Amino acid sequence: MTTDFAQPAPEPRLGASGAVALGITVGISAAVGRTPLIRLDHLFPDSGIEILAKLESVNPGGSTKDRPALAMVRDAFARGHLVAGGTVVESSSGNLGVALARVCSTHGVNFVCVVDSRTNATTVATIRALGGQVEMVSEPDPETGDLLTARLHRVEQLLEQIPDAVNLYQYGNPENPGAHAAGTMAEIAEATGHRLDVLMAAVSTTGTIAGCTAYLRENSMDTRTVAVDAEGSVLFGGTAAPRPLPGLGAGVVTDISRTVDPDRVVRVSGLDCVVGARLLARREGILAGASTGGIVHTLGSLVPELAPGSRVAFIVHDGGVPYLSTVYDDDWVEGTLGADADALADATASLQATASRPAAARRGGPGRP
C-alpha cells in the first residue's frame, strides 16, 4: 500500500518548535514523540526472542494519541478549517480526548469531548482539568446497541448547535495514520536499523497500525504486522458484542481500517488484557493500560510460532494510572470479568508457560507469526 501522508504544518501562533538551547524546547507540543524504545529482558525471559517496547505512555498527554492530536489540529489550522477561538468537537474513548484537550488549550481553541460511560473517571477529570468540556453518553445507540455509534450521533448534534464547530474525525482523518508513519514507525525503524521481524499494535481507530504499515511498505521493510483487537469489536470482520474496557476495538468499521490489511489479527478478552498488563507491570516496572495488556498477552501466546532470535516490537499505547480502578483492581476484575485471584494466577502461569522454551531451543534465525 502506498499512501501520501501530508507533513504537519508549523504550529500556529507559537513560533518555531524544537530546541532553542541545550535541553530547552518551545512549548509542550515539542515534547511529543521521540519516545524510548526499550528492550524487555524480564517479561518473557525464556522465550528466546528479543522484545522491544515503544513507550508512547511518556508523551506529554500520556499516550500515543498525542501524535495524531497534534497533527490533526495543525492540519486544520493550515487548511483554514480551524482558527484561534474556534471549537473542536470530537468523540473519544479517552486518550485522544486528553491529547486534544492539551493541544487545543495551547492553541487557544475550545474543546468538547464526547465520551461514554466506559471512559475512566481519571481520564474524564484530566480532560476537564486541561480546559475541555465533557459530554457524557450513557445509553447505547438504540438501533445498533453500540456506544461509539451513540457518541458519533451526539457529535453530529453538537456540530449543529455550536457555531463554526469543527470535527477532526479521528476515524478517517489521514493525519491520524500519517502521524504514526512519520513518527512512531519511523522512530522504531531508525532505532532498529530497519531490522524488525514483527510489529504489534492495538487497534481502535486503527490509525497506529495503518500508519506503521504504510511506513513499512513504503520503505520495503520485511516486517509482519499483528493487530490486537478486542473480542466484540467489528474491526477486520469481527462480530459485535459488549466490550468491558475502553480504548480497544470499535463498534463501527472505521474509514481508516479499510485502508490497512494487517498480516494477522488476534482478538483478546478483558481478562487477557488484565493478565498481560499486570505481568508487564510486575516483570518490567511498566504500568500500562488495557490495550497494551492485550498486546502482551498476544505476544506470549505467539512465542511458540516465532523462531528463536526473532525481534518483536510492540506499542505501549498509554499508561496504567487511569486503569487503577479497573485493570489493576481485584474487586473490579472479579465483579466485572468473573476472575478471582486464583483464576488470575492460573491464567498468568499458563501464559508464562506458553512463552517459555527449553534452553536448547532459544537460539536461531528470525521467524514469522
C-alpha positions as CSV (number, residue, x, y, z in Angstrom):
1,M,0.0,0.0,0.0
2,T,1.4,3.4,-0.9
3,T,-0.1,6.4,0.9
4,D,1.0,10.1,0.5
5,F,0.7,11.4,4.0
6,A,0.9,15.2,4.4
7,Q,3.5,16.6,6.7
8,P,2.4,18.6,9.7
9,A,2.2,22.4,9.3
10,P,4.1,24.6,11.7
11,E,2.4,25.2,15.0
12,P,0.3,28.4,14.7
13,R,0.9,31.4,16.9
14,L,3.7,29.8,18.9
15,G,6.7,30.3,16.7
16,A,9.1,27.6,15.7
17,S,9.0,24.4,17.7
18,G,12.0,22.4,18.8
19,A,15.2,23.2,20.6
20,V,16.3,26.8,21.3
21,A,19.1,25.9,23.6
22,L,20.6,22.8,25.0
23,G,17.9,21.0,26.9
24,I,15.2,23.6,26.1
25,T,12.2,23.3,23.8
26,V,9.5,25.7,22.8
27,G,6.1,24.7,24.2
28,I,4.8,21.3,25.4
29,S,4.0,20.2,21.9
30,A,7.7,20.0,21.1
31,A,7.9,17.2,23.6
32,V,5.6,14.9,21.5
33,G,7.4,11.9,20.0
34,R,10.9,10.6,20.2
35,T,9.7,8.2,22.9
36,P,12.1,5.5,24.2
37,L,12.3,2.1,22.6
38,I,13.1,-0.3,25.5
39,R,14.4,-3.9,25.4
40,L,12.5,-6.0,27.8
41,D,14.6,-8.8,29.2
42,H,12.3,-9.9,32.1
43,L,8.8,-10.1,30.5
44,F,9.2,-13.5,28.9
45,P,12.9,-14.4,29.8
46,D,12.7,-17.9,28.4
47,S,11.1,-17.0,25.0
48,G,14.3,-16.9,23.0
49,I,13.2,-13.7,21.2
50,E,14.1,-10.0,21.5
51,I,11.2,-7.9,22.8
52,L,11.2,-4.1,22.3
53,A,8.6,-1.8,23.7
54,K,7.9,1.7,22.2
55,L,7.0,3.7,25.3
56,E,4.3,6.0,24.0
57,S,3.0,6.5,27.5
58,V,5.7,9.0,28.2
59,N,4.3,11.5,25.6
60,P,3.0,14.7,27.3
61,G,-0.6,13.5,27.3
62,G,0.4,10.0,28.4
63,S,-0.5,8.2,25.2
64,T,0.3,7.6,21.6
65,K,-2.8,9.8,20.8
66,D,-0.6,12.9,21.3
67,R,0.8,12.4,17.9
68,P,-2.4,12.4,15.8
69,A,-4.0,15.0,18.0
70,L,-1.2,17.5,17.3
71,A,-1.1,16.5,13.6
72,M,-4.8,16.9,13.1
73,V,-5.0,20.3,14.9
74,R,-2.0,21.7,12.9
75,D,-3.5,20.5,9.7
76,A,-6.9,22.0,10.5
77,F,-5.2,25.4,11.1
78,A,-3.1,25.1,8.0
79,R,-6.2,24.4,5.9
80,G,-8.2,27.3,7.5
81,H,-10.8,24.9,8.9
82,L,-9.9,26.0,12.4
83,V,-8.9,29.3,13.9
84,A,-8.0,30.6,17.4
85,G,-11.2,31.0,19.4
86,G,-12.9,28.2,17.4
87,T,-14.2,24.9,18.8
88,V,-13.3,21.3,18.2
89,V,-15.9,18.6,18.9
90,E,-14.5,15.0,18.9
91,S,-15.6,11.6,20.0
92,S,-13.1,9.7,22.1
93,S,-12.9,6.7,24.5
94,G,-10.3,8.7,26.5
95,N,-6.8,9.1,25.3
96,L,-7.4,11.3,22.2
97,G,-9.7,13.4,24.4
98,V,-6.8,14.1,26.8
99,A,-4.4,14.8,23.9
100,L,-6.8,17.1,22.2
101,A,-7.6,19.0,25.4
102,R,-4.0,19.7,25.8
103,V,-3.4,20.7,22.2
104,C,-6.5,22.9,22.0
105,S,-5.6,24.7,25.2
106,T,-2.2,25.7,23.8
107,H,-3.7,26.8,20.5
108,G,-6.5,29.0,22.1
109,V,-9.2,26.6,20.9
110,N,-12.3,25.4,22.7
111,F,-12.7,21.7,23.0
112,V,-15.8,19.5,23.6
113,C,-15.1,15.8,24.1
114,V,-17.9,13.2,23.7
115,V,-17.2,10.2,25.8
116,D,-19.3,7.3,27.0
117,S,-19.9,5.5,30.3
118,R,-16.9,3.2,29.9
119,T,-14.4,6.0,30.0
120,N,-12.2,6.1,33.1
121,A,-13.1,8.7,35.7
122,T,-9.5,9.8,35.8
123,T,-9.5,10.4,32.1
124,V,-12.7,12.5,32.3
125,A,-11.2,14.5,35.1
126,T,-8.0,15.1,33.2
127,I,-9.8,16.4,30.1
128,R,-11.7,18.9,32.3
129,A,-8.5,19.9,34.1
130,L,-7.0,20.8,30.8
131,G,-9.9,23.0,29.9
132,G,-12.0,20.6,27.9
133,Q,-15.8,20.3,28.2
134,V,-17.0,16.7,28.5
135,E,-20.3,15.4,27.0
136,M,-21.2,12.0,28.5
137,V,-23.2,9.5,26.5
138,S,-24.7,7.0,28.9
139,E,-27.0,5.0,26.6
140,P,-26.0,3.0,23.5
141,D,-27.5,3.7,20.1
142,P,-31.0,2.1,20.1
143,E,-30.6,0.6,16.7
144,T,-27.1,-0.9,17.0
145,G,-26.7,-1.2,20.8
146,D,-23.3,0.4,20.3
147,L,-21.9,3.2,22.5
148,L,-19.5,4.5,19.8
149,T,-22.4,5.0,17.4
150,A,-24.2,6.9,20.1
151,R,-21.2,9.1,20.6
152,L,-20.9,9.9,16.9
153,H,-24.6,10.9,16.8
154,R,-24.0,13.2,19.7
155,V,-21.1,14.8,17.9
156,E,-23.4,15.5,14.9
157,Q,-25.9,17.2,17.2
158,L,-23.2,19.4,18.8
159,L,-21.8,20.4,15.4
160,E,-25.3,21.8,14.6
161,Q,-25.6,23.5,17.9
162,I,-22.2,25.2,18.3
163,P,-21.4,27.9,15.7
164,D,-18.4,27.1,13.4
165,A,-17.5,24.0,15.4
166,V,-15.1,21.6,13.7
167,N,-14.9,17.8,13.9
168,L,-11.4,16.4,13.2
169,Y,-12.9,12.9,12.7
170,Q,-10.1,10.7,14.0
171,Y,-11.7,7.7,12.5
172,G,-11.0,8.8,8.9
173,N,-8.6,11.7,9.1
174,P,-5.4,10.8,7.2
175,E,-3.3,12.9,9.6
176,N,-4.0,10.1,12.2
177,P,-2.1,7.4,10.4
178,G,0.2,10.0,8.9
179,A,1.5,10.9,12.4
180,H,2.4,7.3,13.1
181,A,4.0,6.8,9.7
182,A,6.2,9.9,10.0
183,G,6.7,9.5,13.8
184,T,6.1,6.2,15.6
185,M,7.2,3.7,13.0
186,A,10.0,5.9,11.6
187,E,11.5,6.1,15.1
188,I,11.3,2.4,15.6
189,A,12.8,1.7,12.2
190,E,15.7,4.2,12.9
191,A,16.4,2.6,16.3
192,T,16.5,-0.9,15.0
193,G,18.4,-0.2,11.8
194,H,15.3,-1.1,9.8
195,R,15.6,-4.8,11.0
196,L,12.4,-5.8,12.7
197,D,10.6,-9.1,12.3
198,V,7.2,-8.3,13.9
199,L,5.4,-5.1,14.8
200,M,2.4,-5.4,17.2
201,A,-0.2,-2.7,17.9
202,A,-3.6,-2.5,19.4
203,V,-6.5,-1.2,17.3
204,S,-9.4,1.2,17.8
205,T,-9.4,3.8,15.1
206,T,-6.6,1.7,13.5
207,G,-4.5,4.8,12.9
208,T,-1.4,3.4,14.6
209,I,-1.4,0.1,12.7
210,A,-2.3,1.8,9.4
211,G,0.5,4.4,9.7
212,C,3.1,1.9,10.8
213,T,2.1,-0.4,7.9
214,A,2.4,2.4,5.4
215,Y,5.9,3.2,6.6
216,L,6.9,-0.5,6.5
217,R,5.7,-1.0,2.9
218,E,7.0,2.3,1.6
219,N,10.4,1.5,3.0
220,S,10.4,-2.1,1.8
221,M,10.8,-3.5,5.3
222,D,10.0,-7.2,5.6
223,T,8.1,-6.8,8.9
224,R,5.0,-8.6,9.7
225,T,2.2,-6.7,11.4
226,V,-0.1,-8.0,14.2
227,A,-3.2,-6.1,15.1
228,V,-4.5,-6.8,18.6
229,D,-8.3,-6.3,18.7
230,A,-10.9,-6.8,21.4
231,E,-13.4,-9.6,21.4
232,G,-16.7,-8.0,20.4
233,S,-15.0,-5.5,18.0
234,V,-16.3,-5.3,14.5
235,L,-13.0,-4.3,13.0
236,F,-11.5,-6.7,10.4
237,G,-14.5,-8.8,10.2
238,G,-15.2,-9.1,13.9
239,T,-18.6,-9.7,15.5
240,A,-20.2,-7.1,17.7
241,A,-20.5,-7.8,21.4
242,P,-20.1,-5.8,24.6
243,R,-16.6,-4.8,25.4
244,P,-15.7,-4.2,29.1
245,L,-12.7,-2.0,28.6
246,P,-12.3,1.3,26.7
247,G,-9.7,2.1,24.0
248,L,-9.5,-1.3,22.3
249,G,-11.7,-2.3,19.4
250,A,-14.6,-0.5,17.8
251,G,-18.3,-0.9,17.4
252,V,-18.2,0.5,13.8
253,V,-15.9,-0.2,10.9
254,T,-13.7,2.9,10.8
255,D,-12.7,4.5,7.5
256,I,-9.0,4.1,8.3
257,S,-9.4,0.4,8.9
258,R,-10.5,0.0,5.3
259,T,-7.0,1.2,4.2
260,V,-5.0,-1.4,6.0
261,D,-4.7,-5.2,5.9
262,P,-2.7,-6.5,8.9
263,D,-0.8,-9.7,8.4
264,R,-2.6,-11.1,11.4
265,V,-5.5,-10.1,13.7
266,V,-5.7,-11.5,17.2
267,R,-8.7,-10.8,19.4
268,V,-8.3,-10.7,23.2
269,S,-10.7,-10.8,26.1
270,G,-10.9,-8.4,29.0
271,L,-9.2,-11.0,31.2
272,D,-6.3,-11.4,28.7
273,C,-5.8,-7.6,28.9
274,V,-5.7,-7.7,32.7
275,V,-3.2,-10.6,32.8
276,G,-0.9,-9.0,30.2
277,A,-0.9,-5.6,31.8
278,R,-0.2,-6.9,35.3
279,L,2.6,-9.1,34.1
280,L,4.2,-6.2,32.3
281,A,4.0,-4.1,35.5
282,R,5.4,-6.7,37.8
283,R,8.1,-8.0,35.4
284,E,9.3,-4.8,33.8
285,G,8.0,-2.0,36.0
286,I,5.9,-0.6,33.2
287,L,2.4,0.4,34.3
288,A,0.4,0.3,31.1
289,G,-3.2,0.4,30.0
290,A,-5.6,-2.3,29.0
291,S,-4.8,-2.3,25.3
292,T,-1.1,-2.8,26.0
293,G,-2.0,-5.7,28.3
294,G,-3.8,-7.3,25.3
295,I,-0.7,-6.9,23.2
296,V,1.5,-8.5,25.9
297,H,-0.9,-11.5,26.2
298,T,-1.0,-11.9,22.5
299,L,2.8,-11.8,22.3
300,G,3.1,-14.5,24.9
301,S,0.7,-16.7,23.1
302,L,2.6,-16.3,19.8
303,V,6.0,-17.1,21.1
304,P,5.8,-20.8,20.0
305,E,5.2,-19.6,16.4
306,L,8.2,-17.3,16.4
307,A,11.6,-18.6,15.5
308,P,14.3,-18.1,18.2
309,G,16.1,-14.9,17.6
310,S,13.1,-13.0,16.3
311,R,13.0,-9.3,17.0
312,V,9.5,-8.1,18.1
313,A,8.4,-4.5,18.8
314,F,5.1,-3.5,20.4
315,I,3.5,-0.2,21.2
316,V,2.8,0.8,24.8
317,H,-0.2,2.8,23.9
318,D,-0.9,4.5,27.2
319,G,-0.1,4.5,30.9
320,G,-1.9,2.5,33.6
321,V,-2.9,5.1,36.1
322,P,-6.4,5.6,34.6
323,Y,-6.9,1.9,34.9
324,L,-6.0,1.5,38.6
325,S,-9.7,1.2,39.5
326,T,-10.3,-1.4,36.8
327,V,-7.5,-3.5,35.3
328,Y,-5.4,-3.3,38.5
329,D,-8.3,-3.6,41.0
330,D,-9.0,-7.2,42.1
331,D,-12.6,-6.4,43.1
332,W,-13.4,-4.9,39.7
333,V,-11.8,-7.8,37.9
334,E,-13.8,-10.3,39.9
335,G,-17.1,-8.4,39.7
336,T,-16.8,-7.5,36.0
337,L,-14.8,-10.3,34.5
338,G,-15.6,-13.1,36.9
339,A,-12.0,-13.9,37.7
340,D,-10.8,-14.2,41.3
341,A,-7.2,-14.2,42.5
342,D,-6.8,-17.9,41.8
343,A,-8.1,-17.6,38.2
344,L,-5.8,-14.7,37.6
345,A,-2.8,-16.7,38.9
346,D,-3.7,-19.7,36.8
347,A,-4.1,-17.5,33.6
348,T,-0.8,-15.8,34.3
349,A,1.0,-19.1,34.8
350,S,-0.5,-20.5,31.6
351,L,0.7,-17.5,29.6
352,Q,4.2,-17.7,31.0
353,A,4.4,-21.4,30.3
354,T,3.3,-20.9,26.7
355,A,6.0,-18.2,26.3
356,S,8.8,-20.4,27.6
357,R,11.2,-22.6,25.5
358,P,13.7,-25.2,26.5
359,A,17.2,-23.6,26.8
360,A,18.5,-25.6,23.8
361,A,15.7,-24.1,21.6
362,R,16.3,-20.4,22.4
363,R,18.8,-19.7,19.6
364,G,18.1,-19.5,15.9
365,G,17.1,-17.2,13.0
366,P,14.1,-14.8,12.7
367,G,10.6,-16.1,12.2
368,R,7.1,-15.0,11.4
369,P,3.9,-15.4,13.3
